[in-house]
Amino acid sequence: MPPAPFKTRFAPSPTGLLHLGNIRTALFNLLLARRQAGVFLLRIEDTDLDRSHADHTAALMLDLHWLGLAWQEGEGQGGEHAPYLQSQRGPLYQHYFSLLEQQRLAYPCFCSDRQLGIERKTQLAAGRPPRYSGRCRALTTAQVEERIRAGELPSLRFRVPAALTVEFEDRVRGPQRFASDDIGDFVIRRSTGAPAFFFSNAIDDALMGVTFALRGEDHLTNTPRQILLLEALALPVPDYGHIALVVGPDGAPLAKRHGSRTVRELRDQGFFPAAITNYLARLGHTYSDNRFMSLDELAAGFEVARLGRAPAHFDETQLLHWQHEAVHRASDEELWAWMGTDVHALVPADARRAFVEAVRANVWFPVDARKWARIVYSNELAPTAAAREAIRQAPAGLFGEALRLIERHPDDFKSLSEALKQATGIKGRNLFQPLRAALTGELDGPEMVKLLPLIGLERARHRFQIIGNQITVKSEK
């Protein structure tokens, strides 16, 4: 029998929109699958019917498609292990619940949340790890039936073997050992009939042929439970690897206050998909090559051995760096479409390519392109405070000469500035900053050599006239 194909998976719960942490997990699994010429699977873990929503499932699939994270098997794609919505796999889970009960490896538990809470507090107060006491372990069949007839709805607990050590090799964190006596019997089916995460997640990994489950370190303590389950059912156990969580600068789990956003928010802001993937591929993973890479190139350099164990610190500056790299590498056509309809309405058709090339190095998002389109093509400027100060400090006579010489050099900023230098003796910063401030209302931005031809003679003349008039009025006062 040929070996099973290498297969990873992304198994989100559709209880909200995807954030950077979720997407990083999906990306790492996709890169690992591609590196191994394997399969990347998408499974939707929607057993929590109160919190799971179909619109969130559709949204997360849209986010994955937008980022280019294509899965070869799973929801929306199909495959031999369908269905891929856990909410549709109830009969299959019931089959394995029954097997465990028949082998007396699982038993009904009638303990209330209140009772379990008291047990937990008592154990913690005594310095012991919280674990189920086994209160319902010895109930007879007659006792169970009597309580069910009385209207009590039991959960189902897995009977954990005593005095056992569960060992496995975490492919990221190294050898792991857990004492079964510290785990205690755990719930595999809630009193509502819904499977617990430990159960459905492990069963589906085994049945869907997942060979490597790469997931967050917050799932590390779930792993010994899942290994015990799969071994009890004689199902294959995948390799497990637990990646460090993403944290903010303060070391706390990444949250909105750190700049975390949903993928939808990033898309709406104007991030390029490749900027996000280039950043996230390096968030907790190192590459010897720090150049901008395609997904295939990122996959070729992705190694489990390069995954760090320390928390991965989110850095907004780095994310913006990769966004700027993506803008730099986009074609003129891609950038023009990305800039959006507001820019399209302002920039004349015959100036599109020149505008894109002029502002490319100074835009990170469509809002930046809109700003420069308004600066170049609107009739009125709103200079920044710094620009107003530069204009106020400009040497006397500069703007009068600029108004005269712009007629000779309407689209050649280099010639205009050289002529002004000869006519006034002003040079360097004292020349260029007031000129930029008068023509754009800003002290920084795209090269004036590229902007002046777009601004054009009429607008340039008008702007110098306004500045000259303002200075004349102030001097008269």
C-alpha positions in Angstrom: 0.0 0.0 0.0 1.5 3.4 -1.0 2.1 5.9 1.8 -0.6 8.5 2.5 0.0 11.8 0.8 1.4 14.6 2.9 -1.6 16.7 4.0 -2.1 19.7 6.2 -5.3 21.5 7.1 -6.8 24.8 8.2 -9.8 24.2 10.4 -11.4 27.5 11.5 -14.6 28.0 13.4 -16.9 30.4 11.6 -17.7 32.5 14.6 -16.3 35.8 13.3 -14.1 37.3 10.6 -10.5 36.1 10.1 -7.7 38.0 11.8 -4.0 38.0 11.2 -3.4 35.2 13.7 -5.9 32.9 11.9 -4.5 33.7 8.5 -0.9 33.1 9.6 -1.9 29.5 10.7 -3.6 29.0 7.3 -0.6 30.3 5.5 2.0 28.2 7.4 -0.1 25.1 6.6 -0.4 26.0 2.9 3.4 26.7 2.6 4.2 23.4 4.4 1.9 21.5 2.1 3.4 23.1 -1.0 6.9 22.5 0.2 6.1 18.8 0.5 4.1 18.7 -2.8 1.2 17.7 -0.6 -2.4 18.7 -0.1 -3.8 21.7 1.8 -7.3 21.0 3.2 -10.0 23.4 4.5 -12.4 22.1 7.1 -15.1 24.2 8.8 -15.5 23.4 12.5 -19.1 24.7 13.0 -20.4 22.4 15.7 -21.1 25.4 18.0 -24.4 26.2 16.2 -25.2 29.2 18.5 -22.0 31.0 17.4 -21.3 29.6 13.9 -22.8 31.4 10.9 -22.9 30.6 7.3 -22.0 34.2 6.3 -18.8 33.9 8.3 -18.0 30.7 6.4 -18.5 32.5 3.1 -16.4 35.4 4.3 -13.5 33.3 5.4 -13.4 31.4 2.1 -13.5 34.8 0.3 -10.6 36.0 2.4 -8.5 32.8 1.7 -9.2 33.2 -2.1 -8.3 36.8 -2.0 -5.0 36.0 -0.3 -4.2 33.3 -2.9 -4.4 30.5 -0.2 -6.0 27.9 -2.5 -7.0 24.6 -0.9 -7.1 21.4 -3.0 -9.6 19.6 -0.8 -12.4 20.7 1.5 -15.4 23.0 1.7 -16.3 24.6 -1.6 -13.7 22.3 -3.3 -15.0 18.8 -2.6 -13.0 15.6 -2.0 -13.3 12.0 -1.0 -13.8 12.8 2.7 -16.8 15.1 2.4 -18.7 16.6 4.0 -16.3 19.2 5.2 -18.7 21.1 7.5 -18.6 19.4 10.9 -22.2 20.3 11.4 -23.0 17.8 8.7 -20.9 15.0 10.2 -23.1 14.1 13.2 -23.8 10.5 12.3 -20.2 9.8 11.8 -19.3 11.2 15.3 -22.2 9.2 16.8 -20.7 6.0 15.4 -17.4 6.6 17.3 -19.2 7.7 20.4 -21.0 4.3 20.3 -17.7 2.4 19.8 -16.2 4.0 22.8 -19.2 3.3 25.0 -19.4 -0.3 23.8 -15.8 -0.7 24.9 -16.4 1.0 28.2 -13.9 3.7 27.2 -16.5 6.4 27.6 -19.3 7.0 30.2 -22.3 9.3 30.8 -21.6 12.2 33.2 -24.4 14.1 34.9 -22.2 16.7 36.8 -23.5 20.2 36.5 -21.3 23.2 35.6 -21.7 24.4 39.2 -20.4 21.1 40.6 -17.5 21.1 38.2 -16.7 24.7 39.1 -16.5 24.0 42.8 -14.3 21.0 42.1 -12.0 23.1 40.1 -11.7 25.8 42.7 -11.0 23.3 45.4 -8.2 21.6 43.4 -6.6 24.9 42.5 -6.7 26.1 46.2 -5.0 22.8 47.2 -2.2 23.4 44.6 -3.4 20.5 42.4 -4.0 20.7 38.6 -7.7 20.9 37.9 -9.1 17.6 36.6 -12.4 15.7 36.8 -12.8 13.8 40.0 -14.5 10.8 38.3 -17.7 11.3 40.3 -19.8 9.6 37.5 -17.3 6.9 36.5 -18.8 4.1 38.5 -22.5 4.7 37.8 -24.3 1.5 36.9 -26.4 1.1 33.8 -29.5 1.2 35.9 -28.5 4.4 37.6 -27.7 6.1 34.3 -31.1 5.0 32.8 -32.9 6.2 35.9 -31.4 9.7 35.7 -32.1 10.0 32.0 -35.8 9.0 32.7 -35.8 11.8 35.3 -35.0 14.3 32.5 -31.3 14.7 33.1 -29.1 15.1 30.0 -25.7 13.7 30.4 -22.5 14.6 28.7 -20.1 11.8 27.6 -16.6 11.5 29.1 -13.6 9.7 27.8 -12.2 7.3 30.4 -8.5 8.3 30.6 -6.2 5.4 31.6 -4.5 5.8 35.0 -0.7 6.0 35.5 0.1 6.5 31.8 2.6 8.8 30.2 1.6 10.2 26.8 4.7 11.1 24.8 5.0 12.6 21.4 7.4 14.6 19.3 6.2 18.1 18.7 7.7 19.0 15.3 8.2 22.6 16.5 8.7 22.4 20.2 10.5 19.0 20.6 9.7 16.0 22.9 6.6 16.3 25.0 5.4 14.2 28.0 2.1 14.4 29.8 0.9 12.3 32.8 -2.6 10.9 32.2 -3.3 11.4 35.9 -3.0 15.1 35.4 -5.4 15.1 32.5 -8.4 13.4 34.0 -11.5 12.1 32.1 -12.6 14.7 29.6 -15.9 15.5 27.9 -16.1 14.3 24.3 -19.9 15.0 23.8 -21.7 17.8 25.5 -25.1 17.4 27.1 -26.6 19.1 24.1 -25.4 16.2 21.9 -22.7 18.3 20.2 -19.2 16.9 20.0 -16.5 18.6 22.0 -13.6 20.2 20.1 -11.1 17.5 21.2 -13.2 14.8 19.7 -14.4 16.1 16.3 -11.1 17.8 15.6 -9.1 14.6 16.2 -11.6 12.3 14.5 -11.7 14.4 11.4 -8.0 14.8 11.1 -7.7 11.0 11.2 -10.5 10.3 8.8 -9.5 13.0 6.3 -6.0 11.7 6.1 -4.3 14.8 7.7 -0.7 13.8 8.3 0.6 17.1 9.9 -1.5 19.3 12.1 0.3 22.7 12.5 -1.5 24.9 14.9 -1.2 27.4 17.7 0.6 26.6 21.0 -2.7 27.2 22.8 -3.7 23.7 21.5 -0.6 22.0 22.9 -2.4 20.6 26.0 -5.2 19.3 23.7 -2.8 17.0 21.9 -2.3 14.3 24.6 -6.1 14.0 24.9 -6.5 13.6 21.1 -3.7 11.0 20.9 -5.4 9.0 23.6 -8.7 9.2 21.7 -7.2 8.2 18.3 -5.2 5.3 19.8 -8.3 4.0 21.6 -10.2 4.0 18.3 -7.2 2.6 16.4 -7.2 5.6 14.1 -4.0 7.2 12.7 -2.3 9.9 14.7 -1.0 12.8 12.7 2.3 14.6 13.4 1.7 17.7 15.5 3.5 21.0 15.6 2.5 24.0 17.8 3.6 27.4 16.7 4.1 30.4 19.0 1.2 32.8 19.3 1.2 36.3 17.9 1.5 39.0 20.5 1.5 42.8 20.6 4.4 45.0 21.7 3.4 44.6 25.3 3.6 40.8 25.1 -0.2 40.3 25.4 -2.2 38.3 22.8 -2.5 40.4 19.6 -5.6 42.6 19.8 -7.2 45.5 18.0 -5.3 48.0 20.3 -2.1 46.6 18.8 -3.2 47.3 15.2 -4.7 43.9 14.6 -7.4 43.9 11.9 -9.5 41.5 10.1 -8.6 40.4 6.6 -11.6 42.3 5.3 -10.4 45.5 7.0 -6.9 45.0 5.4 -8.5 44.4 2.0 -10.7 47.5 2.3 -7.7 49.6 3.4 -5.9 48.6 0.2 -3.3 46.1 1.3 -2.0 43.9 -1.4 -2.4 40.2 -0.7 1.3 39.5 -1.3 2.2 42.2 1.3 0.3 40.3 3.9 1.7 36.9 3.0 5.3 38.2 2.8 4.9 39.7 6.3 3.1 36.8 7.9 5.4 34.2 6.5 8.2 35.9 8.5 6.1 36.3 11.7 7.6 33.5 13.8 9.5 32.0 10.8 12.9 33.0 9.4 14.1 33.1 5.8 17.7 33.4 4.7 16.5 35.5 1.8 14.6 38.7 2.8 13.5 39.7 -0.6 9.8 40.0 -1.7 8.6 36.6 -2.7 5.7 34.8 -4.4 3.8 32.1 -2.5 5.7 29.4 -4.4 9.0 31.0 -3.4 7.9 31.4 0.2 6.9 27.7 0.2 10.3 26.7 -1.2 12.0 28.4 1.7 9.5 27.3 4.4 11.0 24.8 7.0 9.5 23.6 10.2 12.9 23.8 11.7 12.9 27.6 11.1 9.7 28.1 13.2 10.5 29.9 16.4 9.3 28.9 19.9 9.3 32.4 21.4 6.1 34.6 21.0 5.9 36.2 17.5 5.7 40.0 18.0 3.4 41.8 15.6 5.1 44.9 14.0 3.0 47.3 12.1 6.1 49.0 10.6 7.2 45.7 9.1 3.7 45.1 7.6 3.8 48.6 6.0 7.3 47.8 4.7 6.0 44.8 2.8 3.0 46.8 1.6 5.4 49.4 0.1 7.4 46.6 -1.5 4.2 45.3 -3.1 3.3 48.8 -4.4 6.8 49.1 -5.8 6.5 45.8 -7.7 2.9 46.2 -9.0 2.5 47.0 -12.7 1.1 50.4 -13.8 -2.2 48.7 -14.7 -2.5 47.0 -11.3 -1.7 50.2 -9.5 -4.2 52.3 -11.5 -7.0 49.8 -10.8 -6.0 49.7 -7.1 -6.1 53.5 -6.8 -9.9 53.4 -7.3 -12.6 55.4 -8.8 -12.0 58.7 -6.9 -8.5 58.9 -8.5 -9.9 57.8 -11.9 -12.3 60.7 -11.8 -9.6 63.3 -11.1 -6.7 62.1 -13.3 -7.1 62.8 -17.1 -7.0 59.7 -19.2 -3.8 60.8 -21.1 -2.0 61.3 -17.8 -2.7 58.0 -16.0 0.6 56.4 -16.6 2.6 59.5 -15.8 0.6 60.0 -12.6 1.1 56.4 -11.4 4.8 56.6 -12.0 5.0 60.0 -10.3 3.4 59.0 -7.1 4.3 55.3 -6.9 7.2 55.8 -4.4 5.0 57.9 -2.1 1.8 55.9 -1.8 1.1 53.0 0.5 -2.7 52.9 0.1 -5.4 54.2 -2.3 -6.1 57.1 0.2 -2.5 58.3 -0.5 -3.1 58.2 -4.2 -6.3 60.2 -3.7 -4.5 62.8 -1.7 -1.9 63.3 -4.5 -4.6 63.3 -7.2 -6.4 66.1 -5.4 -3.1 68.0 -4.8 -2.1 67.8 -8.5 -5.5 68.4 -10.2 -7.7 70.4 -7.8 -7.9 74.2 -8.1 -7.5 74.8 -4.4 -4.8 73.7 -2.0 -4.9 73.2 1.7 -1.2 73.6 2.7 0.0 71.9 5.9 1.1 74.0 8.8 4.8 73.2 7.9 4.2 74.2 4.3 2.6 77.5 5.4 5.6 78.2 7.6 8.0 77.4 4.7 6.1 79.8 2.5 6.1 82.5 5.2 9.9 82.1 5.6 10.6 82.2 1.9 13.2 84.8 0.8 11.6 88.0 -0.6 10.9 88.1 -4.3 11.1 84.3 -4.8 7.5 83.8 -5.8 7.4 86.9 -8.0 10.3 85.5 -10.0 8.7 82.0 -9.9 5.5 83.4 -11.5 7.6 85.1 -14.2 9.8 82.1 -15.0 7.1 79.5 -14.9 6.0 80.8 -18.3 9.4 79.8 -19.7 9.6 76.5 -17.9 6.0 75.3 -17.5 6.8 71.5 -17.3 10.5 71.4 -16.4 11.1 71.8 -12.7 14.9 71.3 -13.0 15.1 74.2 -15.5 12.7 76.3 -13.4 14.7 75.9 -10.2 18.0 76.6 -12.0 16.6 79.8 -13.5 15.3 80.9 -10.1 18.6 80.2 -8.6 20.4 82.4 -11.2 17.8 85.2 -10.9 17.6 85.3 -7.1 20.8 83.7 -5.7 18.6 81.4 -3.6 19.6 77.8 -3.6 19.3 74.5 -1.8 16.7 74.0 0.8 15.8 77.7 0.9 14.8 77.4 -2.8 13.2 73.9 -3.1 11.1 73.8 0.1 9.1 77.0 -0.6 8.6 76.0 -4.2 7.3 72.6 -3.2 5.1 74.1 -0.5 3.6 76.6 -3.0 3.0 74.1 -5.7 1.7 71.1 -3.6 0.9 72.4 -0.1 3.4 69.8 1.3 7.1 69.7 2.2 7.6 66.1 1.2 6.3 63.9 -1.5 6.9 62.7 -5.1 9.7 64.2 -7.2 8.8 67.7 -8.4 10.4 66.9 -11.7 7.5 64.4 -12.2 4.8 66.4 -10.6 5.2 69.8 -12.3 4.2 68.5 -15.8 1.1 67.0 -14.3 0.2 70.2 -12.4 0.6 72.1 -15.6 1.1 75.8 -16.4 -2.3 77.2 -15.5 -2.5 75.6 -12.1 1.2 76.4 -11.3 0.7 80.0 -12.3 -2.5 80.2 -10.2 -0.7 78.8 -7.2 2.2 81.2 -7.4 -0.2 84.1 -7.9 -2.2 83.2 -4.7 1.0 82.9 -2.7 2.4 86.2 -4.1 -0.9 88.0 -3.3 -0.9 86.6 0.2 2.6 87.8 0.8 1.9 91.2 -0.7 -1.2 91.7 1.5 0.8 90.7 4.7 3.6 93.0 3.8 1.2 95.9 3.3 -0.3 95.3 6.7 
